[in-house]
Amino acid sequence: MNQAFIYDRTIHFRDTDAAGVVYFANGLSICHEAYETSLAASGIELKSFFRGGAIAVPITQASIDFFKPMFCGDRIVVSLVKTLLSPESFQIEYQLFFDIESVEKKAIAKALTKHVCIDPTTRKRCNLSPDLLKWIIS
């Protein structure tokens, strides 16, 4: 199993709903921020990656479970673990914690995203790029 990537973040007012807690869709957005940061940290150029060149990597499944509320001003840590599922797909498991010391303790939220690599012209599955494979196994 590859090593977890750790992403630090503060919960902002814009992340919360009328009850003052993180809105469920924003929980997934925070996880996507961690994904983007992990890609950039591995040397993948985000502008070209998300612009859609030879491949596209859409999310085909996403879920999130919350165990404790997160409020504006809370400092959180997102732990991200990537797993290759096939030559053309991977998943990312996210766990959110209140701080780095609690990473070994119970998560405050867990999320999962599944991604598939496609040719943007034909919309058919294709193999992941070498850069993406390197990122997944690192």
HELIX and SHEET records of a PDB file:
HELIX    1   1 PHE A   13  ASP A   15  5                                   3    
HELIX    2   2 PHE A   24  ALA A   41  1                                  18    
HELIX    3   3 LEU A   46  ARG A   51  1                                   6    
HELIX    4   4 ILE A  100  SER A  102  5                                   3    
HELIX    5   5 PRO A  130  ILE A  137  1                                   8    
SHEET    1   A 5 PHE A   5  THR A  10  0                                        
SHEET    2   A 5 ARG A  75  SER A  86 -1                                        
SHEET    3   A 5 SER A  89  PHE A  97 -1                                        
SHEET    4   A 5 ALA A 109  VAL A 116 -1                                        
SHEET    5   A 5 ILE A  59  PHE A  66 -1                                        
END                                                                             
